[in-house]
Amino acid sequence: LRGELFAIWRGLTLAWECGCRDVTCETDSLHAFLAAQLHSKSEHTADVDLIVKIHEVLQWNWSVELVLIQRTANVAADFLAKSAVEKGIDYVELLEQLNSMHNVLQGVHHSSSLKS
């Protein structure tokens, strides 16, 4: 949960720093979504610092929509996050990941085609 909350907070702060003022923030984590949406701090005491930071950012002068998405819709972001953790780096160079990302996206497209 902490990683998901950090990703929401950092993504929002990066969007603000880039000058974006109308933002849609997507997450596939129900717990992170509820913590950010419901402004509920009591259930997530270990993560209250990040929840407070997210709530502060949401109060800035901009439009932010938090959206809960299906995990399958977030496969590319999950792949990049897992790659960063496995390699022990803070940021993943997208260009280094293109071949692997292509395989991940092809797998999603293929499995979606099979379900249709």
Phi and psi restraints in degrees (range 20) as a CNS / XPLOR table:
assign (resid 1 and name C) (resid 2 and name N)
       (resid 2 and name CA) (resid 2 and name C) 1.0 -60.5 20.0 2
assign (resid 2 and name N) (resid 2 and name CA)
       (resid 2 and name C) (resid 3 and name N) 1.0 -40.8 20.0 2
assign (resid 2 and name C) (resid 3 and name N)
       (resid 3 and name CA) (resid 3 and name C) 1.0 -62.9 20.0 2
assign (resid 3 and name N) (resid 3 and name CA)
       (resid 3 and name C) (resid 4 and name N) 1.0 -40.7 20.0 2
assign (resid 3 and name C) (resid 4 and name N)
       (resid 4 and name CA) (resid 4 and name C) 1.0 -65.4 20.0 2
assign (resid 4 and name N) (resid 4 and name CA)
       (resid 4 and name C) (resid 5 and name N) 1.0 -43.8 20.0 2
assign (resid 4 and name C) (resid 5 and name N)
       (resid 5 and name CA) (resid 5 and name C) 1.0 -64.3 20.0 2
assign (resid 5 and name N) (resid 5 and name CA)
       (resid 5 and name C) (resid 6 and name N) 1.0 -40.6 20.0 2
assign (resid 5 and name C) (resid 6 and name N)
       (resid 6 and name CA) (resid 6 and name C) 1.0 -62.3 20.0 2
assign (resid 6 and name N) (resid 6 and name CA)
       (resid 6 and name C) (resid 7 and name N) 1.0 -41.9 20.0 2
assign (resid 6 and name C) (resid 7 and name N)
       (resid 7 and name CA) (resid 7 and name C) 1.0 -63.1 20.0 2
assign (resid 7 and name N) (resid 7 and name CA)
       (resid 7 and name C) (resid 8 and name N) 1.0 -39.8 20.0 2
assign (resid 7 and name C) (resid 8 and name N)
       (resid 8 and name CA) (resid 8 and name C) 1.0 -64.2 20.0 2
assign (resid 8 and name N) (resid 8 and name CA)
       (resid 8 and name C) (resid 9 and name N) 1.0 -50.2 20.0 2
assign (resid 8 and name C) (resid 9 and name N)
       (resid 9 and name CA) (resid 9 and name C) 1.0 -61.0 20.0 2
assign (resid 9 and name N) (resid 9 and name CA)
       (resid 9 and name C) (resid 10 and name N) 1.0 -47.9 20.0 2
assign (resid 9 and name C) (resid 10 and name N)
       (resid 10 and name CA) (resid 10 and name C) 1.0 -68.1 20.0 2
assign (resid 10 and name N) (resid 10 and name CA)
       (resid 10 and name C) (resid 11 and name N) 1.0 -39.2 20.0 2
assign (resid 10 and name C) (resid 11 and name N)
       (resid 11 and name CA) (resid 11 and name C) 1.0 -61.1 20.0 2
assign (resid 11 and name N) (resid 11 and name CA)
       (resid 11 and name C) (resid 12 and name N) 1.0 -42.1 20.0 2
assign (resid 11 and name C) (resid 12 and name N)
       (resid 12 and name CA) (resid 12 and name C) 1.0 -65.9 20.0 2
assign (resid 12 and name N) (resid 12 and name CA)
       (resid 12 and name C) (resid 13 and name N) 1.0 -42.8 20.0 2
assign (resid 12 and name C) (resid 13 and name N)
       (resid 13 and name CA) (resid 13 and name C) 1.0 -66.7 20.0 2
assign (resid 13 and name N) (resid 13 and name CA)
       (resid 13 and name C) (resid 14 and name N) 1.0 -36.7 20.0 2
assign (resid 13 and name C) (resid 14 and name N)
       (resid 14 and name CA) (resid 14 and name C) 1.0 -65.6 20.0 2
assign (resid 14 and name N) (resid 14 and name CA)
       (resid 14 and name C) (resid 15 and name N) 1.0 -41.1 20.0 2
assign (resid 14 and name C) (resid 15 and name N)
       (resid 15 and name CA) (resid 15 and name C) 1.0 -60.7 20.0 2
assign (resid 15 and name N) (resid 15 and name CA)
       (resid 15 and name C) (resid 16 and name N) 1.0 -43.3 20.0 2
assign (resid 15 and name C) (resid 16 and name N)
       (resid 16 and name CA) (resid 16 and name C) 1.0 -62.0 20.0 2
assign (resid 16 and name N) (resid 16 and name CA)
       (resid 16 and name C) (resid 17 and name N) 1.0 -47.1 20.0 2
assign (resid 16 and name C) (resid 17 and name N)
       (resid 17 and name CA) (resid 17 and name C) 1.0 -61.6 20.0 2
assign (resid 17 and name N) (resid 17 and name CA)
       (resid 17 and name C) (resid 18 and name N) 1.0 -28.6 20.0 2
assign (resid 17 and name C) (resid 18 and name N)
       (resid 18 and name CA) (resid 18 and name C) 1.0 -83.8 20.0 2
assign (resid 18 and name N) (resid 18 and name CA)
       (resid 18 and name C) (resid 19 and name N) 1.0 -2.4 20.0 2
assign (resid 18 and name C) (resid 19 and name N)
       (resid 19 and name CA) (resid 19 and name C) 1.0 90.8 20.0 2
assign (resid 19 and name N) (resid 19 and name CA)
       (resid 19 and name C) (resid 20 and name N) 1.0 6.5 20.0 2
assign (resid 19 and name C) (resid 20 and name N)
       (resid 20 and name CA) (resid 20 and name C) 1.0 -73.4 20.0 2
assign (resid 20 and name N) (resid 20 and name CA)
       (resid 20 and name C) (resid 21 and name N) 1.0 131.6 20.0 2
assign (resid 20 and name C) (resid 21 and name N)
       (resid 21 and name CA) (resid 21 and name C) 1.0 -124.5 20.0 2
assign (resid 21 and name N) (resid 21 and name CA)
       (resid 21 and name C) (resid 22 and name N) 1.0 1.8 20.0 2
assign (resid 21 and name C) (resid 22 and name N)
       (resid 22 and name CA) (resid 22 and name C) 1.0 -134.7 20.0 2
assign (resid 22 and name N) (resid 22 and name CA)
       (resid 22 and name C) (resid 23 and name N) 1.0 99.5 20.0 2
assign (resid 22 and name C) (resid 23 and name N)
       (resid 23 and name CA) (resid 23 and name C) 1.0 -124.7 20.0 2
assign (resid 23 and name N) (resid 23 and name CA)
       (resid 23 and name C) (resid 24 and name N) 1.0 139.4 20.0 2
assign (resid 23 and name C) (resid 24 and name N)
       (resid 24 and name CA) (resid 24 and name C) 1.0 -111.9 20.0 2
assign (resid 24 and name N) (resid 24 and name CA)
       (resid 24 and name C) (resid 25 and name N) 1.0 122.5 20.0 2
assign (resid 24 and name C) (resid 25 and name N)
       (resid 25 and name CA) (resid 25 and name C) 1.0 -109.6 20.0 2
assign (resid 25 and name N) (resid 25 and name CA)
       (resid 25 and name C) (resid 26 and name N) 1.0 118.3 20.0 2
assign (resid 25 and name C) (resid 26 and name N)
       (resid 26 and name CA) (resid 26 and name C) 1.0 -104.0 20.0 2
assign (resid 26 and name N) (resid 26 and name CA)
       (resid 26 and name C) (resid 27 and name N) 1.0 140.5 20.0 2
assign (resid 26 and name C) (resid 27 and name N)
       (resid 27 and name CA) (resid 27 and name C) 1.0 -141.0 20.0 2
assign (resid 27 and name N) (resid 27 and name CA)
       (resid 27 and name C) (resid 28 and name N) 1.0 149.5 20.0 2
assign (resid 27 and name C) (resid 28 and name N)
       (resid 28 and name CA) (resid 28 and name C) 1.0 -104.3 20.0 2
assign (resid 28 and name N) (resid 28 and name CA)
       (resid 28 and name C) (resid 29 and name N) 1.0 10.8 20.0 2
assign (resid 28 and name C) (resid 29 and name N)
       (resid 29 and name CA) (resid 29 and name C) 1.0 -101.7 20.0 2
assign (resid 29 and name N) (resid 29 and name CA)
       (resid 29 and name C) (resid 30 and name N) 1.0 109.7 20.0 2
assign (resid 29 and name C) (resid 30 and name N)
       (resid 30 and name CA) (resid 30 and name C) 1.0 -59.9 20.0 2
assign (resid 30 and name N) (resid 30 and name CA)
       (resid 30 and name C) (resid 31 and name N) 1.0 -42.3 20.0 2
assign (resid 30 and name C) (resid 31 and name N)
       (resid 31 and name CA) (resid 31 and name C) 1.0 -64.1 20.0 2
assign (resid 31 and name N) (resid 31 and name CA)
       (resid 31 and name C) (resid 32 and name N) 1.0 -43.3 20.0 2
assign (resid 31 and name C) (resid 32 and name N)
       (resid 32 and name CA) (resid 32 and name C) 1.0 -66.6 20.0 2
assign (resid 32 and name N) (resid 32 and name CA)
       (resid 32 and name C) (resid 33 and name N) 1.0 -41.3 20.0 2
assign (resid 32 and name C) (resid 33 and name N)
       (resid 33 and name CA) (resid 33 and name C) 1.0 -59.3 20.0 2
assign (resid 33 and name N) (resid 33 and name CA)
       (resid 33 and name C) (resid 34 and name N) 1.0 -48.5 20.0 2
assign (resid 33 and name C) (resid 34 and name N)
       (resid 34 and name CA) (resid 34 and name C) 1.0 -65.7 20.0 2
assign (resid 34 and name N) (resid 34 and name CA)
       (resid 34 and name C) (resid 35 and name N) 1.0 -40.5 20.0 2
assign (resid 34 and name C) (resid 35 and name N)
       (resid 35 and name CA) (resid 35 and name C) 1.0 -61.7 20.0 2
assign (resid 35 and name N) (resid 35 and name CA)
       (resid 35 and name C) (resid 36 and name N) 1.0 -41.0 20.0 2
assign (resid 35 and name C) (resid 36 and name N)
       (resid 36 and name CA) (resid 36 and name C) 1.0 -75.8 20.0 2
assign (resid 36 and name N) (resid 36 and name CA)
       (resid 36 and name C) (resid 37 and name N) 1.0 -39.5 20.0 2
assign (resid 36 and name C) (resid 37 and name N)
       (resid 37 and name CA) (resid 37 and name C) 1.0 -73.4 20.0 2
assign (resid 37 and name N) (resid 37 and name CA)
       (resid 37 and name C) (resid 38 and name N) 1.0 -47.4 20.0 2
assign (resid 37 and name C) (resid 38 and name N)
       (resid 38 and name CA) (resid 38 and name C) 1.0 -86.6 20.0 2
assign (resid 38 and name N) (resid 38 and name CA)
       (resid 38 and name C) (resid 39 and name N) 1.0 -3.2 20.0 2
assign (resid 38 and name C) (resid 39 and name N)
       (resid 39 and name CA) (resid 39 and name C) 1.0 53.6 20.0 2
assign (resid 39 and name N) (resid 39 and name CA)
       (resid 39 and name C) (resid 40 and name N) 1.0 35.0 20.0 2
assign (resid 39 and name C) (resid 40 and name N)
       (resid 40 and name CA) (resid 40 and name C) 1.0 -93.4 20.0 2
assign (resid 40 and name N) (resid 40 and name CA)
       (resid 40 and name C) (resid 41 and name N) 1.0 116.8 20.0 2
assign (resid 40 and name C) (resid 41 and name N)
       (resid 41 and name CA) (resid 41 and name C) 1.0 -102.6 20.0 2
assign (resid 41 and name N) (resid 41 and name CA)
       (resid 41 and name C) (resid 42 and name N) 1.0 -24.8 20.0 2
assign (resid 41 and name C) (resid 42 and name N)
       (resid 42 and name CA) (resid 42 and name C) 1.0 -66.2 20.0 2
assign (resid 42 and name N) (resid 42 and name CA)
       (resid 42 and name C) (resid 43 and name N) 1.0 -34.1 20.0 2
assign (resid 42 and name C) (resid 43 and name N)
       (resid 43 and name CA) (resid 43 and name C) 1.0 -77.2 20.0 2
assign (resid 43 and name N) (resid 43 and name CA)
       (resid 43 and name C) (resid 44 and name N) 1.0 -19.9 20.0 2
assign (resid 43 and name C) (resid 44 and name N)
       (resid 44 and name CA) (resid 44 and name C) 1.0 -123.1 20.0 2
assign (resid 44 and name N) (resid 44 and name CA)
       (resid 44 and name C) (resid 45 and name N) 1.0 55.0 20.0 2
assign (resid 44 and name C) (resid 45 and name N)
       (resid 45 and name CA) (resid 45 and name C) 1.0 -58.7 20.0 2
assign (resid 45 and name N) (resid 45 and name CA)
       (resid 45 and name C) (resid 46 and name N) 1.0 -33.8 20.0 2
assign (resid 45 and name C) (resid 46 and name N)
       (resid 46 and name CA) (resid 46 and name C) 1.0 -67.4 20.0 2
assign (resid 46 and name N) (resid 46 and name CA)
       (resid 46 and name C) (resid 47 and name N) 1.0 -23.8 20.0 2
assign (resid 46 and name C) (resid 47 and name N)
       (resid 47 and name CA) (resid 47 and name C) 1.0 -111.5 20.0 2
assign (resid 47 and name N) (resid 47 and name CA)
       (resid 47 and name C) (resid 48 and name N) 1.0 14.3 20.0 2
assign (resid 47 and name C) (resid 48 and name N)
       (resid 48 and name CA) (resid 48 and name C) 1.0 -59.7 20.0 2
assign (resid 48 and name N) (resid 48 and name CA)
       (resid 48 and name C) (resid 49 and name N) 1.0 -32.7 20.0 2
assign (resid 48 and name C) (resid 49 and name N)
       (resid 49 and name CA) (resid 49 and name C) 1.0 -61.0 20.0 2
assign (resid 49 and name N) (resid 49 and name CA)
       (resid 49 and name C) (resid 50 and name N) 1.0 -44.1 20.0 2
assign (resid 49 and name C) (resid 50 and name N)
       (resid 50 and name CA) (resid 50 and name C) 1.0 -71.6 20.0 2
assign (resid 50 and name N) (resid 50 and name CA)
       (resid 50 and name C) (resid 51 and name N) 1.0 -36.7 20.0 2
assign (resid 50 and name C) (resid 51 and name N)
       (resid 51 and name CA) (resid 51 and name C) 1.0 -63.0 20.0 2
assign (resid 51 and name N) (resid 51 and name CA)
       (resid 51 and name C) (resid 52 and name N) 1.0 -42.5 20.0 2
assign (resid 51 and name C) (resid 52 and name N)
       (resid 52 and name CA) (resid 52 and name C) 1.0 -62.5 20.0 2
assign (resid 52 and name N) (resid 52 and name CA)
       (resid 52 and name C) (resid 53 and name N) 1.0 -43.3 20.0 2
assign (resid 52 and name C) (resid 53 and name N)
       (resid 53 and name CA) (resid 53 and name C) 1.0 -61.6 20.0 2
assign (resid 53 and name N) (resid 53 and name CA)
       (resid 53 and name C) (resid 54 and name N) 1.0 -42.6 20.0 2
assign (resid 53 and name C) (resid 54 and name N)
       (resid 54 and name CA) (resid 54 and name C) 1.0 -62.5 20.0 2
assign (resid 54 and name N) (resid 54 and name CA)
       (resid 54 and name C) (resid 55 and name N) 1.0 -44.7 20.0 2
assign (resid 54 and name C) (resid 55 and name N)
       (resid 55 and name CA) (resid 55 and name C) 1.0 -62.1 20.0 2
assign (resid 55 and name N) (resid 55 and name CA)
       (resid 55 and name C) (resid 56 and name N) 1.0 -39.5 20.0 2
assign (resid 55 and name C) (resid 56 and name N)
       (resid 56 and name CA) (resid 56 and name C) 1.0 -62.5 20.0 2
assign (resid 56 and name N) (resid 56 and name CA)
       (resid 56 and name C) (resid 57 and name N) 1.0 -46.2 20.0 2
assign (resid 56 and name C) (resid 57 and name N)
       (resid 57 and name CA) (resid 57 and name C) 1.0 -62.5 20.0 2
assign (resid 57 and name N) (resid 57 and name CA)
       (resid 57 and name C) (resid 58 and name N) 1.0 -38.9 20.0 2
assign (resid 57 and name C) (resid 58 and name N)
       (resid 58 and name CA) (resid 58 and name C) 1.0 -65.3 20.0 2
assign (resid 58 and name N) (resid 58 and name CA)
       (resid 58 and name C) (resid 59 and name N) 1.0 -20.4 20.0 2
assign (resid 58 and name C) (resid 59 and name N)
       (resid 59 and name CA) (resid 59 and name C) 1.0 -85.8 20.0 2
assign (resid 59 and name N) (resid 59 and name CA)
       (resid 59 and name C) (resid 60 and name N) 1.0 -8.0 20.0 2
assign (resid 59 and name C) (resid 60 and name N)
       (resid 60 and name CA) (resid 60 and name C) 1.0 -63.1 20.0 2
assign (resid 60 and name N) (resid 60 and name CA)
       (resid 60 and name C) (resid 61 and name N) 1.0 167.9 20.0 2
assign (resid 60 and name C) (resid 61 and name N)
       (resid 61 and name CA) (resid 61 and name C) 1.0 -80.9 20.0 2
assign (resid 61 and name N) (resid 61 and name CA)
       (resid 61 and name C) (resid 62 and name N) 1.0 78.0 20.0 2
assign (resid 61 and name C) (resid 62 and name N)
       (resid 62 and name CA) (resid 62 and name C) 1.0 -163.0 20.0 2
assign (resid 62 and name N) (resid 62 and name CA)
       (resid 62 and name C) (resid 63 and name N) 1.0 173.8 20.0 2
assign (resid 62 and name C) (resid 63 and name N)
       (resid 63 and name CA) (resid 63 and name C) 1.0 -109.3 20.0 2
assign (resid 63 and name N) (resid 63 and name CA)
       (resid 63 and name C) (resid 64 and name N) 1.0 118.8 20.0 2
assign (resid 63 and name C) (resid 64 and name N)
       (resid 64 and name CA) (resid 64 and name C) 1.0 -127.2 20.0 2
assign (resid 64 and name N) (resid 64 and name CA)
       (resid 64 and name C) (resid 65 and name N) 1.0 126.7 20.0 2
assign (resid 64 and name C) (resid 65 and name N)
       (resid 65 and name CA) (resid 65 and name C) 1.0 -111.6 20.0 2
assign (resid 65 and name N) (resid 65 and name CA)
       (resid 65 and name C) (resid 66 and name N) 1.0 121.8 20.0 2
assign (resid 65 and name C) (resid 66 and name N)
       (resid 66 and name CA) (resid 66 and name C) 1.0 -91.6 20.0 2
assign (resid 66 and name N) (resid 66 and name CA)
       (resid 66 and name C) (resid 67 and name N) 1.0 130.3 20.0 2
assign (resid 66 and name C) (resid 67 and name N)
       (resid 67 and name CA) (resid 67 and name C) 1.0 -128.8 20.0 2
assign (resid 67 and name N) (resid 67 and name CA)
       (resid 67 and name C) (resid 68 and name N) 1.0 131.2 20.0 2
assign (resid 67 and name C) (resid 68 and name N)
       (resid 68 and name CA) (resid 68 and name C) 1.0 -90.0 20.0 2
assign (resid 68 and name N) (resid 68 and name CA)
       (resid 68 and name C) (resid 69 and name N) 1.0 125.2 20.0 2
assign (resid 68 and name C) (resid 69 and name N)
       (resid 69 and name CA) (resid 69 and name C) 1.0 -119.0 20.0 2
assign (resid 69 and name N) (resid 69 and name CA)
       (resid 69 and name C) (resid 70 and name N) 1.0 164.4 20.0 2
assign (resid 69 and name C) (resid 70 and name N)
       (resid 70 and name CA) (resid 70 and name C) 1.0 -72.1 20.0 2
assign (resid 70 and name N) (resid 70 and name CA)
       (resid 70 and name C) (resid 71 and name N) 1.0 147.2 20.0 2
assign (resid 70 and name C) (resid 71 and name N)
       (resid 71 and name CA) (resid 71 and name C) 1.0 -57.5 20.0 2
assign (resid 71 and name N) (resid 71 and name CA)
       (resid 71 and name C) (resid 72 and name N) 1.0 -36.7 20.0 2
assign (resid 71 and name C) (resid 72 and name N)
       (resid 72 and name CA) (resid 72 and name C) 1.0 -65.9 20.0 2
assign (resid 72 and name N) (resid 72 and name CA)
       (resid 72 and name C) (resid 73 and name N) 1.0 -23.5 20.0 2
assign (resid 72 and name C) (resid 73 and name N)
       (resid 73 and name CA) (resid 73 and name C) 1.0 -79.3 20.0 2
assign (resid 73 and name N) (resid 73 and name CA)
       (resid 73 and name C) (resid 74 and name N) 1.0 -8.7 20.0 2
assign (resid 73 and name C) (resid 74 and name N)
       (resid 74 and name CA) (resid 74 and name C) 1.0 -116.0 20.0 2
assign (resid 74 and name N) (resid 74 and name CA)
       (resid 74 and name C) (resid 75 and name N) 1.0 20.8 20.0 2
assign (resid 74 and name C) (resid 75 and name N)
       (resid 75 and name CA) (resid 75 and name C) 1.0 -62.2 20.0 2
assign (resid 75 and name N) (resid 75 and name CA)
       (resid 75 and name C) (resid 76 and name N) 1.0 -36.5 20.0 2
assign (resid 75 and name C) (resid 76 and name N)
       (resid 76 and name CA) (resid 76 and name C) 1.0 -67.2 20.0 2
assign (resid 76 and name N) (resid 76 and name CA)
       (resid 76 and name C) (resid 77 and name N) 1.0 -44.8 20.0 2
assign (resid 76 and name C) (resid 77 and name N)
       (resid 77 and name CA) (resid 77 and name C) 1.0 -65.6 20.0 2
assign (resid 77 and name N) (resid 77 and name CA)
       (resid 77 and name C) (resid 78 and name N) 1.0 -40.0 20.0 2
assign (resid 77 and name C) (resid 78 and name N)
       (resid 78 and name CA) (resid 78 and name C) 1.0 -61.4 20.0 2
assign (resid 78 and name N) (resid 78 and name CA)
       (resid 78 and name C) (resid 79 and name N) 1.0 -42.3 20.0 2
assign (resid 78 and name C) (resid 79 and name N)
       (resid 79 and name CA) (resid 79 and name C) 1.0 -60.7 20.0 2
assign (resid 79 and name N) (resid 79 and name CA)
       (resid 79 and name C) (resid 80 and name N) 1.0 -46.0 20.0 2
assign (resid 79 and name C) (resid 80 and name N)
       (resid 80 and name CA) (resid 80 and name C) 1.0 -65.1 20.0 2
assign (resid 80 and name N) (resid 80 and name CA)
       (resid 80 and name C) (resid 81 and name N) 1.0 -41.0 20.0 2
assign (resid 80 and name C) (resid 81 and name N)
       (resid 81 and name CA) (resid 81 and name C) 1.0 -63.9 20.0 2
assign (resid 81 and name N) (resid 81 and name CA)
       (resid 81 and name C) (resid 82 and name N) 1.0 -45.0 20.0 2
assign (resid 81 and name C) (resid 82 and name N)
       (resid 82 and name CA) (resid 82 and name C) 1.0 -65.8 20.0 2
assign (resid 82 and name N) (resid 82 and name CA)
       (resid 82 and name C) (resid 83 and name N) 1.0 -36.2 20.0 2
assign (resid 82 and name C) (resid 83 and name N)
       (resid 83 and name CA) (resid 83 and name C) 1.0 -63.3 20.0 2
assign (resid 83 and name N) (resid 83 and name CA)
       (resid 83 and name C) (resid 84 and name N) 1.0 -41.1 20.0 2
assign (resid 83 and name C) (resid 84 and name N)
       (resid 84 and name CA) (resid 84 and name C) 1.0 -63.7 20.0 2
assign (resid 84 and name N) (resid 84 and name CA)
       (resid 84 and name C) (resid 85 and name N) 1.0 -42.4 20.0 2
assign (resid 84 and name C) (resid 85 and name N)
       (resid 85 and name CA) (resid 85 and name C) 1.0 -65.8 20.0 2
assign (resid 85 and name N) (resid 85 and name CA)
       (resid 85 and name C) (resid 86 and name N) 1.0 -46.3 20.0 2
assign (resid 85 and name C) (resid 86 and name N)
       (resid 86 and name CA) (resid 86 and name C) 1.0 -62.0 20.0 2
assign (resid 86 and name N) (resid 86 and name CA)
       (resid 86 and name C) (resid 87 and name N) 1.0 -35.7 20.0 2
assign (resid 86 and name C) (resid 87 and name N)
       (resid 87 and name CA) (resid 87 and name C) 1.0 -90.6 20.0 2
assign (resid 87 and name N) (resid 87 and name CA)
       (resid 87 and name C) (resid 88 and name N) 1.0 -6.3 20.0 2
assign (resid 87 and name C) (resid 88 and name N)
       (resid 88 and name CA) (resid 88 and name C) 1.0 67.8 20.0 2
assign (resid 88 and name N) (resid 88 and name CA)
       (resid 88 and name C) (resid 89 and name N) 1.0 35.9 20.0 2
assign (resid 88 and name C) (resid 89 and name N)
       (resid 89 and name CA) (resid 89 and name C) 1.0 -120.3 20.0 2
assign (resid 89 and name N) (resid 89 and name CA)
       (resid 89 and name C) (resid 90 and name N) 1.0 158.3 20.0 2
assign (resid 89 and name C) (resid 90 and name N)
       (resid 90 and name CA) (resid 90 and name C) 1.0 -81.3 20.0 2
assign (resid 90 and name N) (resid 90 and name CA)
       (resid 90 and name C) (resid 91 and name N) 1.0 -37.8 20.0 2
assign (resid 90 and name C) (resid 91 and name N)
       (resid 91 and name CA) (resid 91 and name C) 1.0 -126.8 20.0 2
assign (resid 91 and name N) (resid 91 and name CA)
       (resid 91 and name C) (resid 92 and name N) 1.0 145.4 20.0 2
assign (resid 91 and name C) (resid 92 and name N)
       (resid 92 and name CA) (resid 92 and name C) 1.0 -106.5 20.0 2
assign (resid 92 and name N) (resid 92 and name CA)
       (resid 92 and name C) (resid 93 and name N) 1.0 127.4 20.0 2
assign (resid 92 and name C) (resid 93 and name N)
       (resid 93 and name CA) (resid 93 and name C) 1.0 -74.1 20.0 2
assign (resid 93 and name N) (resid 93 and name CA)
       (resid 93 and name C) (resid 94 and name N) 1.0 115.1 20.0 2
assign (resid 93 and name C) (resid 94 and name N)
       (resid 94 and name CA) (resid 94 and name C) 1.0 -58.9 20.0 2
assign (resid 94 and name N) (resid 94 and name CA)
       (resid 94 and name C) (resid 95 and name N) 1.0 -37.9 20.0 2
assign (resid 94 and name C) (resid 95 and name N)
       (resid 95 and name CA) (resid 95 and name C) 1.0 -62.1 20.0 2
assign (resid 95 and name N) (resid 95 and name CA)
       (resid 95 and name C) (resid 96 and name N) 1.0 -32.8 20.0 2
assign (resid 95 and name C) (resid 96 and name N)
       (resid 96 and name CA) (resid 96 and name C) 1.0 -71.7 20.0 2
assign (resid 96 and name N) (resid 96 and name CA)
       (resid 96 and name C) (resid 97 and name N) 1.0 -20.0 20.0 2
assign (resid 96 and name C) (resid 97 and name N)
       (resid 97 and name CA) (resid 97 and name C) 1.0 -101.5 20.0 2
assign (resid 97 and name N) (resid 97 and name CA)
       (resid 97 and name C) (resid 98 and name N) 1.0 1.9 20.0 2
assign (resid 97 and name C) (resid 98 and name N)
       (resid 98 and name CA) (resid 98 and name C) 1.0 -57.7 20.0 2
assign (resid 98 and name N) (resid 98 and name CA)
       (resid 98 and name C) (resid 99 and name N) 1.0 -45.1 20.0 2
assign (resid 98 and name C) (resid 99 and name N)
       (resid 99 and name CA) (resid 99 and name C) 1.0 -63.7 20.0 2
assign (resid 99 and name N) (resid 99 and name CA)
       (resid 99 and name C) (resid 100 and name N) 1.0 -46.3 20.0 2
assign (resid 99 and name C) (resid 100 and name N)
       (resid 100 and name CA) (resid 100 and name C) 1.0 -65.5 20.0 2
assign (resid 100 and name N) (resid 100 and name CA)
       (resid 100 and name C) (resid 101 and name N) 1.0 -40.4 20.0 2
assign (resid 100 and name C) (resid 101 and name N)
       (resid 101 and name CA) (resid 101 and name C) 1.0 -63.6 20.0 2
assign (resid 101 and name N) (resid 101 and name CA)
       (resid 101 and name C) (resid 102 and name N) 1.0 -39.8 20.0 2
assign (resid 101 and name C) (resid 102 and name N)
       (resid 102 and name CA) (resid 102 and name C) 1.0 -58.5 20.0 2
assign (resid 102 and name N) (resid 102 and name CA)
       (resid 102 and name C) (resid 103 and name N) 1.0 -43.9 20.0 2
assign (resid 102 and name C) (resid 103 and name N)
       (resid 103 and name CA) (resid 103 and name C) 1.0 -63.9 20.0 2
assign (resid 103 and name N) (resid 103 and name CA)
       (resid 103 and name C) (resid 104 and name N) 1.0 -40.9 20.0 2
assign (resid 103 and name C) (resid 104 and name N)
       (resid 104 and name CA) (resid 104 and name C) 1.0 -62.8 20.0 2
assign (resid 104 and name N) (resid 104 and name CA)
       (resid 104 and name C) (resid 105 and name N) 1.0 -47.4 20.0 2
assign (resid 104 and name C) (resid 105 and name N)
       (resid 105 and name CA) (resid 105 and name C) 1.0 -67.7 20.0 2
assign (resid 105 and name N) (resid 105 and name CA)
       (resid 105 and name C) (resid 106 and name N) 1.0 -35.9 20.0 2
assign (resid 105 and name C) (resid 106 and name N)
       (resid 106 and name CA) (resid 106 and name C) 1.0 -62.9 20.0 2
assign (resid 106 and name N) (resid 106 and name CA)
       (resid 106 and name C) (resid 107 and name N) 1.0 -40.8 20.0 2
assign (resid 106 and name C) (resid 107 and name N)
       (resid 107 and name CA) (resid 107 and name C) 1.0 -62.2 20.0 2
assign (resid 107 and name N) (resid 107 and name CA)
       (resid 107 and name C) (resid 108 and name N) 1.0 -39.3 20.0 2
assign (resid 107 and name C) (resid 108 and name N)
       (resid 108 and name CA) (resid 108 and name C) 1.0 -67.2 20.0 2
assign (resid 108 and name N) (resid 108 and name CA)
       (resid 108 and name C) (resid 109 and name N) 1.0 -44.8 20.0 2
assign (resid 108 and name C) (resid 109 and name N)
       (resid 109 and name CA) (resid 109 and name C) 1.0 -62.5 20.0 2
assign (resid 109 and name N) (resid 109 and name CA)
       (resid 109 and name C) (resid 110 and name N) 1.0 -42.5 20.0 2
assign (resid 109 and name C) (resid 110 and name N)
       (resid 110 and name CA) (resid 110 and name C) 1.0 -65.0 20.0 2
assign (resid 110 and name N) (resid 110 and name CA)
       (resid 110 and name C) (resid 111 and name N) 1.0 -44.9 20.0 2
assign (resid 110 and name C) (resid 111 and name N)
       (resid 111 and name CA) (resid 111 and name C) 1.0 -68.2 20.0 2
assign (resid 111 and name N) (resid 111 and name CA)
       (resid 111 and name C) (resid 112 and name N) 1.0 -33.1 20.0 2
assign (resid 111 and name C) (resid 112 and name N)
       (resid 112 and name CA) (resid 112 and name C) 1.0 -67.1 20.0 2
assign (resid 112 and name N) (resid 112 and name CA)
       (resid 112 and name C) (resid 113 and name N) 1.0 -37.4 20.0 2
assign (resid 112 and name C) (resid 113 and name N)
       (resid 113 and name CA) (resid 113 and name C) 1.0 -65.7 20.0 2
assign (resid 113 and name N) (resid 113 and name CA)
       (resid 113 and name C) (resid 114 and name N) 1.0 -36.5 20.0 2
assign (resid 113 and name C) (resid 114 and name N)
       (resid 114 and name CA) (resid 114 and name C) 1.0 -68.0 20.0 2
assign (resid 114 and name N) (resid 114 and name CA)
       (resid 114 and name C) (resid 115 and name N) 1.0 -32.6 20.0 2
assign (resid 114 and name C) (resid 115 and name N)
       (resid 115 and name CA) (resid 115 and name C) 1.0 -75.4 20.0 2
assign (resid 115 and name N) (resid 115 and name CA)
       (resid 115 and name C) (resid 116 and name N) 1.0 -25.9 20.0 2
